[in-house]
Amino acid sequence: MANRLGFTSIIILAGLIAILACESSKDIKVNLQNKYLVEPKAQRSTFKNEIETMDETGLDFSGETHEIVSDQNEDEIARRIMKEEAEYSFPETGESFKRNEYLSWEDYFMYLAFLSKLRSKDPHTQVGACIINTLKRVVGIGYNGFPSGCSDDLLPWTEKDDNWLHTKFPFECHAEINAILNKCGDVCGGTLYVVHFPCEFG
């Protein structure tokens, strides 16, 4: 009888210990859930709100706000960033701005044609030509003169003579032809800049 009571007591005690262990385990589980499930969920909600606010206001991860750069205000944005973040003082006028009196593309290429004509040895007419491709790159340049390999001192430079072979015309190559012959790239679709209006002789 005493053994039965002792065994029953042990069973009851074991049951109580098991119940206490289960309750303690539930508390631990609830605490873990509160810490690792509830709080991160709240954090995710807060982070989501921050992202939505970021999308609306332009807030970046550094906590600063910047305007959305467009073609119209990119210069102003760049200057403001340089002033605020790089502590650069941007003057309103002066050498920090580009020069406005620069040559246009057309004037630039025409000047190249005028410059090349100074290489001509023709005592009567000096002509220069410049060929530009569609990317505004010089692909050919030339001036009027005798063919390469011919002596500039032995052939005639005169324009008028009873014998046509005693004039420069049978021998002289025009600037336009020399520009094409001297080309260093594709001239298809390009533009020819020439000092004089192209003449009928070729």
Secondary structure, DSSP 4 states (H G I P E B T S, - for coil): -HHHHHHHHHHHHHHHHHHHHHHHHHHHHHHHHIIIIIHHHHHHHHHHHHHHHHHHHTB-TTS-B-PPP-TTTHHHHHHHHHHHTS-----SSSTTS--S-PPPHHHHHHHHHHHHHTT---SS---EEEEE-TTS-EEEEEE-BSPTTS-TTTS---S--SSGGGSSTTTPBPHHHHHHHT--S--TT-EEEESS---S--
